[in-house]
């Protein structure tokens, strides 16, 4: 063993650390996982465009540490000379007085390996922007049974031999967003694998690189500050498995989620809110009342002003619901956009009274009564993040303020210029608005609080309501809990690990390719990562378009999800809305929807126990559920087969 090497073993697991290059190796008995030889842990600061490496610390110390629960290697790093480590813009030698520790240890009871990064001092003059530790494992070989799983939207599996390069979205792998429904990633090589989880995901994410033709995928953790400071310890947990696959890894995470209190099934939710049961097997309808795109919105069409505004009376929507009943649709949920007087995505959180031009409160009450009479479920769109400057209660003092004192604004959506409402204020606005709705006699079965589960938690430096991302997620959950207290089923745009205990359903939880132009190349093989953990905890409706490339209905079946009967998009060209409602005979569409809703009725509350890829490209896949049902699909042939062992 090299003199620079520190190592110890416990119950068949060996941890090695090379003090010279700061590489870690974990020997599991059947294989070895070691950080990539071309990687060295580093961080970035605002004042320098080059990375600063841990190895360039002026003061370093490494030691073995034991406790009653485990043992590991503690490393201390202090003082970094910028001219040596990263180059100084002034050409002068500058010392960055920043100190931190890393602690990598094995827990005796579980044989789980923890990587901790622990800041001891801040660097106020050179604020830390990102830390990359412990780094990616070496993972290069020309084999398709070497693969990486990423939690981007529903999930992606990238074989090393995949011929499309991976591209991250605008959230760049940040946990708690559409980039990462789960705070995990994993890799498997010839049946030997690991699952990596962030136990402190609020200011963390993953970095993933796969370049076509390289037969290599690299994935690692990224650590970020909170309100400009690193503040607290970040903990990453690695589980190493033998004779496993991606289902095995995700089932391990399901058990961890249960241990952490995040696993709350639909059946458990039904105990306190019985109406949850009525959503099982329901068809979803997404329609609106009023659209009003403001002239100062990026969506305003100057060349076709008629496209900027639309109005449909409440009574028209009631007539459509009666028509669905006449067509034999027995279970239905209506999601209603733009019901407020200002119109869709306007003046939030001051959505105002029910749209007067569409029939006002009386028209909305009649629609809700019609839904009750038909035995259908009724819910509305609402928004408590976008803080529109045209709202009567808009106030800079309630908007999210960055650590530098600035307030981020944009004018993308229909309502024009906006900031973000500090989430600490959201529960008050939710209570105000829904108490008014209920006092007006509008019966609501559900409510959709937009964007909460796909956008990162917000931060606010305003000392009157200072808020970190972790706080923001808690305030969002408080909004969901309020709705549940009123027997209103909460939903949001997508899904996320942190919201599972309080969310009942969502707008969608698609594969990432579904949100790009039809025919776009896939970054890997779509797999139901989120559903392998939480299928029986949430209800997910699925797109039903039959495109030339493939039939989305097959994904709905494969995921045991609910179908969209109608999905009128709020904005064309985004959120997977690239084509108008599919052009096929209504009777044919109804038959397809019934097939999906019938299967959802059977498996909606059952755990998705196994998912299998049956060919190299993922054209054939199979899902198996805990109650004995399974479905096999062939995307190339456009076929499916449902079977049951009962």
N, C-alpha and C positions, 0 to 999 in steps of 0.2 A: 504494500500500500504506500502511496506517495506521502511524503512528510506533510504536505499541505492538506491532506485528506482527514476529515473527521467522519466517523461513522459509528453506528450502533445498530443492533438488531433486536427485534421483539417478535416472538411467536411467528417466525417465518417471513417477517417483513424487515427489510434492511434499508436504512436511510443513510446516504452518503452525501457529503458536502465538501467541495473542493474550494479551499479558502483563496486560492489564486485567481480562479476565473468565476467564482461564486455560482458554480453549477451544482444543481441538486440531482441525485439519482435515487429512485425508489425501486428496489429489487423485491418483486412480489413472489418469487419462487418459480413461476413459469415464464416471466418476462421481466424486462427492465424498462422503466420510464425515466428518461433523463432530459433535463432542459436542453434546448437546442444549442449546439456548440457555437453557433454564430450569434447567440443572444447573450447579452449581459444586462442585468437589471438596471433601470435608469429612471430619471424623472425629468420633467421639463419645468422651466420657470418663465415668467412673463418677459423678463428682460433679456432673454437669450434664445436664439433660434436653433441652438444645438442641444442635443441631449446631455444630461449630466449623469455620469455613471456612478453607481454605488461604489465600485472598485476604486474610484478616484478620491474617496474620502481621506482626509489627512489623518484621521484617527479611526482605527477599526479594532474591533475585538470580537472574537468568536469563542464560544464555550458550550460545553454540554451541560444541560440542566435537567434535573429530575424532580418530580413531585409525586404526590400520592396517586395521581390519575394518569400520568404519562411522562415521557421524556423526549427531549428534543435538543435542537441547536439554536442558541440565541446569538444573534450578531448585532453589534452596535456600530453606527456610522455617524461621524461628526465632522463638520467643517470641510467645505469643498472650495478649492481654489478655481475660480471660473476660467482664468487664463490657461490653466493646465487641463481642466476637465472639459471645457467647452469653448474656450476662446472668449475674449473680452472685447466688446465693441470699441472700448476706449483704448485698447492695447495695453492697459495697465492690469496688474495682477489684483484681482478682487477676491475676497474670501466670503463665501456664503455661509453664515453661521446658522446652520440647520442641522438638527440631530434627530435620529430615529433609530428604531430597532426592528429587526425581523425575528420571528420565533417560529421555527418549523418543528412540529412535534407529532408523535404518535400517541393517540389515546389508547390506553391499555384495554379498556372494556369493549371497544368497538373496532380497533385497528384502523380507525379513520386517521388520515393525515391532515393536520391543520397548518396552513400558512398564514401567519399574522404579520401585518405591517403596522407599526406603532409609532406615531409621531411624538416627539418629546418637546420640540420647540417649533415655533412658526418662523417663517422667513418673510416678514412684512414688506421689506423693500424689494423682494424678489418672489412674489407670491407663487406658490407651487400650483401648476396647472394640471399636471397628470403624473401618475406614478405607474410604472409597468413592472409588476412583480407578482408571481415568481418567474413568469415567462412561459413560452410555449414548450411543450415536449417535442423532441425530435420525432418527426412523423412523415417519413418519405420512403415510399416503396411503390412499385408499379403493380398494385393489387387492388381489385375492387372490394375485397373484404377488409381493407384498411379504410375506415370511413370516420367522418366527423359529424356529430349532430349539433345543430344550432337552433335556439328557440325563437327564431325570427318568425313572427306571426304564429301560425299553427305548428310549423316545424319543418326543417330541411335536413336531409341526410346527404352529405357530400362524399362520394367515394373518391379515393385518391386519383382514380383514373378518369374522373368526370371531365368532359371536354368543354365546359363553360366556366369562365372565371366568376367567382363570387363578388357581388357588389353590395355594399351595405346601404341602408336608407339614411334619411336625414337624422334619425335618432342615433345612428352610429353604434348600435349594439347596447345602448343604455338599458339597464334592467328597469323593469316597471313600465316599459313603453311597448309600442307595437314591434320594436326591434327584439324584444325579449319578454314574451309572456311569462316565462319561467326564469329564475335567476341561476340558470345552470347551462353547462355545455358538456360534451363528452366525446370520447374517441374510443374506437374498437379496432384492434389489429388481430386478425385471425382468431377471434374469440376471446381475446384478452382485452379488458377495457377499464376505463375509469370514468367517473362522473364528478365534475367539479361544480361546487355550489358556492355562491356568495352568501354568507350569513349576515352581511351588512350591505345589502344591495342598493340602498337609497342613493348613494353617490358613486356607483360603480357601473361597469359595463364590460362587454367582451370585444376584443379586436380579433377579427378572423381574416385570413388571407388564403385564397386558393386561386392559383393561376393555372389556366388550362395548359396541359402538356408538361407540367412540372412533377406530377405524381406526388404532390405534397400539399398538405393543409396545415396551417399554423393557427392556433387559437389560444388566446391568453386573456387574463384579467386586466382591466384598466381602472385605476383608482382616481377619483376626482375630488376637488375641494367642496366644502359647503360654505356658502356665503364668503368665499374667498379664502377660507382657512381649511387646513386638513383636519384639525380638531380631535379626531377620535380614532380608535383602533379599527382596522379593517380585517375581517376574518374570512378566509376561504377554506373550504373543506373538500377533501378529495377522498372518494371511495374507490378502491381498486377491486375489480371482480375478475374471476376466471370463468371460462366456459360460458360466456355471456353474449348478449346482443343488445341492441338499443332498447328493446322492450324491458330486458332485465334491469338496465340502468334506470329507466324511468319508473319502474315499479319500486326500486329502492328509494327514489325520490318521493314517491307517493307515501311510503311509510315514514319518511322524514317529515313530510308535510303534515301527516297525521300527528306525529310526535310534537310538531311545532304549533298545532292548533289551527292549521290552515285548511285541513280537509273537512269540509262540512257538506254532506251529501244532500241531494234534493229531498230525499225521504226525511232527513233530519230537519230540513227547512220547512217541510210540510207540517210538522208538529205545531209550530207557532203560526204558520201562515198556510192554511189548507188550500188556498186558491192556487198554490204552486202546481198542484196536481192537474189543474185545468189546462195548463200550458203544454202538458205532455201530449203529443200527437196533434197539436194545433198547426194550422197553416198561417203564415205570416203575411200581412198586407201592409205596405208602406205607402201612404198617400199624404197629400198636403192640402191646405186651405188657401193660404195667401203667400205669394212670393212678391217681394218688393226689393229690387236691387238698386241700391243708392248710387247716384252719379259718381260719388267718390270711392266706390268699391272697385277693386281690380276685376270683378266679374261683370261690371257694367258694359253692355254692348251698345256702343254709340251708333253703330251702323244699322242695328236692328232693335230700336227702342221697344218694340212690342214684346220682345223676348224678356225684357227686364221685369215685367209685372204679370201676375196671373192671379185669378181669384176663382175659387170653387165654393159654392154655398155649402153649409153644413148639411142641408137637406139632400143635396146631391150625393154626398158621401153616405148618408143613410139609405138612399135608394140603392146605391151600389152594394151595400151590405145585404140588403134584402134579396138582391139578385144573386149574390153568392150563396145565400141560403137556398134559393130556388134551384141552384145548380147542384145542390147536394153536399155543400161544404158544411159539415156539422160543427167542427171546432176551428175557430179563427181568432187571431189577435190582430187588431188594427193599431198601427203606430201612426199617429197624426202629427204631421209637421205644420208649422205656420198657423197655428190656431189663434194666436194673439193678434191684437189689432195692428201692431206694427209690421207683422209678417215674419216669415222664417228668417232666422239669424239677424234679427233687428232689435236694437235697444235692450238686449239682455244686460242685467237680470230683471229689467223693468219691462217684462213682456206685455204688460197691460191687460185690459179686459179682453174677453173673447172678441174675435174680429167682428166689428159692427156690420161691415158690408156683407159678411157671409151669414148674418143672422144673429149675431151677438150672443149673449149668455143664453137666451131662450133657444137659439138654434143649436148651441153646443149641448145644452141639457137634453134636447130632443134626440140628438145623435147618441148621447150616452144612454138614454132610455131605450132607444132602438137596439143598441148593442145588448143591453140586458135582456130585452124581450126575445132576441134571437139566440140567446145563450152564448154570445160572443164576448171576448175580452177587449177592453178599450184602454189605450194608453196614449200619452202625449210626449212630444219632444220638448225638452227644456235645456237650458244652458247656464252654467254657473262658473265658467272660466273666462270666456270671451266677455270683456267689459267694454261695451260700446260707448263711445263718447257722446252719442246722441241720446243715451239713456238719461232719464230725469235725475237719477241718483248718482250719475257719474261724478267721481271725485278722485283726483290724483292721489289723495291721501289714503284711498282704499285700494289702489292699484299696486301690483307687485313692483317693488323697488329693488334694483340690483345693488350689490355691495358698493359700487361706485356712485350710487345715488341716482342713476338714470332709470327711466321707465321705458321698457320696450313697447313699441307700438307698431301696428301694421294696418292695412286696409284690404285684406284679402277677401273676406266674406261679404255677404250681401249687405250687411248693415254699415259698411264703411269703416272709418277709423276706430281703432279699439286698442285697449291695453289688456292686461290680464288681471282679473279680480283676485286679490289675495285670498287664498282658500280659507283662511281663518274666518272670513266674512261669509262664505258660502252657506253654512248651515242656517244662518239668520235669514238670508234671502230665500232659501228653500222653504223654511217654515212660513215666512210671510206669504209667499206665492201660493203654496198648497193649502194653507188655511183659508185663503180667499176662494180658491177653486172649490173647496169642499163646502164653504158657506154659501156658494152660489148654486149648490145642488147638483154639481157635475159629478157623476159617479165615475171614479177612476179605478181600474183594476191594476194598472201599471204606469210607470213613468220612466222615461229615458233621459238620463242626465248626460248630456253629450260630452265626448272627448275625455272624460275622466280616466278611462282605463287604457287609452292608447297614447296619451301624452305624458311626458315626464312630470313628476311632482314639481310644483313651482317653489321658488324661494323668494323671500321678501325681507329686506333689510330695514324696513320701517320700524323704528323702536316701539311704536305703538302696537304693532302686531307682528313682531319678528317671527319668521317662519322658515324652517328648513324643509327639505324635500320629504323627509320622514313624517314631519308634521302635516305636510300637504296631503299625503296619502291618508293619514288618519282623519283629517277633516273631510276628505271625500267619502271615506267609509261612514263617517258620522251622518252625512247626507243620505246615504243608502239606508242606514239604520232608522233614520226618521221616517222614511217612506214605509219601511216594514212595520213601524209602530202604528201606522195608519192603514195597515193591510193593503198597501200599494206595492206591487212587485217591482223592485228596482232593476233597471238595466242601464247599460252604457254602450259606447260605440264598439269596443272590442272587449277582451277579457284580460285579466292579469292575476297573477299569483296572489298579490297582496289584497285583492278585493274578493276572492272566492268565498270567504265566510258570509258575506253580506249581499253579494250579487246573485240574482236568480237567473237572468238571461242577458243577452246582448244583441246588438244589431247584426254582428257577424264576427267570426274568428277565422278568417280565411287563410289559405296558403298564400305566401307572399306574391307568387306569380299572378294570382287573381286580381291584384291591384295594379298590375301593369297591363299595357296594351295586349289584347289577345294575340297569340302567336309569338310573344316574347320568349326567348330561351329561358329555361329553368336553371337556377343556380345549383340545383341538386335534385334529389328525388324527394317529392313532398311526403312527409310522414306526420301522423297525428301526435306529435310530442305532447302538446297540452292535453289532448283528450286521453292519452294513455295514463295521465295523472288524474285528471279532473272531469272526465266525461260524465260521471253520475252526479256531479256537483252543480252543473250549469246547463242551461238549455241554449243551444247555438243554432240559429237559422242559417241556411245555406243558399247560395245562389243556384239557380236552376237553368241557366242558359245552356242551350245546346249549340256549341260553336263548331265550326268546321274542324278545328284542331282537336277538340275533345268535348265530352259531355259533363258539365259540372254536376249534374244530378248524381253521377256515380260517386263523386266526393261526398255528397250529402249522405248517401247510403253507407259509404265506407266509414263515415264518422258517426253514424247513428244519430244524425241531427234532424232538425225540423226544416221544412221547405218554405221558400218564399213563393206565395201564390202570385203576388204583384209586388214589384219593387220599383216605384217611381223615384228616380234619383233627384236629390235636391240640386246637385250640380253635375252636369255631364262632363265626362273626361277625367274624373277623379273618383277615388273610393270604389274602383272596380266598375264604374258606370260608363262603359265605352260604347255601348250600343243601346238603342231603344228597346223596349220590351220585346222579347223574342217573337219572331214571326212564325207561329205555328198554329194550327187549328186549336181553338179554345178547348175543345173536347180532349184533344191529345194532351194539352198542357195539364188539364185537370186530372187526367189519368196518371200522369207522371207525379204530380203533387200528391195524389192519394197514395201512391206506392211509397213515397218517402214518409209521409205522415203516418201511414199504417206501420211502417217499420219503426219509426220513432216511438209510436205507442208501445211497441213491444220492448224496445231496448233503452228508451230514454233515461230510465232510472237504474240501468245496469252498468257496472264497471266495464270499461273496455279493457279486457285482460290481456289481449295479444294482437299485435299487428305484424303482418309478414309481407315482405317484398318477394314476389315469386319469380321474377326474372331480372336480368342485369340492369335494364333501363327503368324498371319500376312500372311497366305498362300493366302488369298483373299484380294485384294486391289483395290481401284478405284481412278482415277484422273479425275478432271473436269476442263475444260478450259473456259476462259472468252467468247469465241465465240460460246459456246453451245455444243462443242464436249466433250465426256467423254469416258474413256476406263476402263473396268474392267478386271482384270487378276486373274487367279487361278494358282499359282505356283505348287501346288500339282498335278493338273490335266493337266497342260501345255496348258491351254486354255486362250483365250482373246475374248472380245467383244467390238467393237467400236459402239457408238451411238451418235446421234445428235438431239438436240431439234429443229433444223431448219427444 
